[in-house]
Amino acid sequence: MGEEEVAASVHAAYRTEIDMDIGLGLPISAPARLLDWATAAEARGFDSLALLDRLTFDNPEPLTALAVLAGATTRIRLQTEVLLGPLRETALLAKQVATLDRMSAGRFVLGIGVGGRDDDHVAAGTPIGQRGRLLDAQLDALREIWRGQPYRGTTIGPRPTTPGGPPMLIGGFAAPALRRVGRYADGFVCAAPLTWAGPLVRTVQEGWEAAGRPGRPRLVCQVNVAVGSAATIDEARAAIAAYYAFTGRPGWGEPLSDPAQIADTVAAYREFGADELVLYCYAADPGQVDLLAEIVR
């Protein structure tokens, strides 16, 4: 499949009604093992690989990491869930995303959001109270740059594989973030549990319709999982607890580890109408790829 055909197939997934895709959210604790995850996930038929984004945390920078994984794969989509846009200078971000889009033959999907943790914004020097306005201006500028329009008096290349840039998802929980989907994006990253995802999705759809957009936004949901040995499951629980420690809620984000429960959850998200469900794995063992493939396929 050539570059244009790959790009077309990625964009088609964002325009049509299809059976629910299954992706893998990659573990962040062992960057050197991500190549094993990527090649195994593609071989077992998963549809996407996703990486979260933080600045003041021990995780790989997602655009850099996904660029490496692009060279090790040929079919699977690569996406950020979600990149914290306001932490990055707009012109450089536009160039980085366009480069990754071109070098992956159009397989990159930009999930983007504001980020809600003070320490990330302090480290980047961005005012957290202005992050929404910063992202709105950034999203406008990104599309203009990718269409070849001048930015601050000059043109920034390369141009993305698809005119106007790669598919874009927006993540968030607050009403302004949810309304942003209809104005700027192709879909919504819903990181909320299924039990309270409904109102968020309805708000996104209402904003989509108010913006005069046809059809509906793509819905990408997430759930934490861990399968395999007791040590693997314990590792995932510890990693998730550390990642969500800022919430002050013990047990927040607890991974599903029972195969039957994971299979039932996948079925529930399919019934809910998700276009894609990303299984987030926090333990480093890539052997989980085969186990998850047997559970969900």
Summary of the structure (lengths in Angstrom):
residues: 297
radius of gyration: 18.1
end to end distance: 24.1
largest distance: 57.4
contacts: 989
relative contact order: 0.15
helix: 48%
strand: 15%
